[in-house]
């Protein structure tokens, strides 16, 4: 039996539909470096350039709302790097989190959390991890270190929580022992609602903001009957959430005190977010899965509504228009945010990292995104809240990239989505 809360209309949705057109008018973010070499499409500035994508779009009749919103300039950073396979034999790894000592935490979808040493030794499963529902897209998902990990050795993880009548995304915390073999003081700090019985679209990435709060990304559980909950403020589905390290709603959240609204909500109208990162200026960016077409990059500012399933690019998997109980989607509608950037066909984004290290000066401030379907690492150049360049790396390796993180050494660490998954270290060529 499936448990779901159905939506026809809410005061929040009615207000959004009546509001004026909204957009992300952001201040300057990442700047292109002198090493960028535009290859000939249309850039955000209107200049002609060559985009990397040349296939026909699934939403063939759809047009972007602004220049450079899709298929922007292909760029080449001309960075020489080496890729070392640090470890093999990881079972469907889902996230990688570098530790201060040079080792890394890796979560495996089946419910195991392991430490991989600097030399590539894969440790035994860490004891104390929450029980998970690993069916379909569920399981042990993201892991993040406390901002004070050096002092408190606290880690946080998201997972698919088995429940009576179904499951749901949850977040737990615990203290990692000095020898890295077990977790103590484990407790679940967030159990999202509602409970629903399927195995898709759980989100979920964890990211600590410069405010010390924990940001959690959610999916809308995929089914047509749950899609409208992305517009229901009494549901966590299809939202980003902002909580304290104890799981309480963070102070200053946009819907605090509003009748019928969940106080953890930060932004809404999302489909399935499996990639999220903060930029060097402290802005929260999310990258979500679309249908056939319509993967989106969004700056998830406070209280913004990104439209799903009312506003979306792309088409249904069966080839028809995107629909839900709220009607047929359109690509633009007053009161809803436009994506900063979208892909059609999709890349299937998972894992993200703004690069801030010194090992790769030409990549500084770039946003790196793992691509599952397209089997590559995507690098975006973002200037004044617009994507001005796109580069594809590691495509020759033919591997589904699940996550990418920057280590304390300035190198990038990547995991591949396989039953015999690999951990890679990307470092400057010597």
PyMOL commands that set and color helices and strands:
alter all, ss='L'
color gray80, all
select helices_A, chain A and resi 11-18+149-152+224-231+361-363+395-397
alter helices_A, ss='H'
color red, helices_A
select strands_A, chain A and resi 37-38+75-76+81-90+93-98+104-108+112-116+140-145+154-163+166-176+183-191+206-208+214-217+239-243+265-268+273-278+284-288+295-299+323-324+327-328+341-343+349-354+367-371+376-383+386-393+401-406+412-416+421-428
alter strands_A, ss='S'
color yellow, strands_A
deselect
rebuild
show_as cartoon
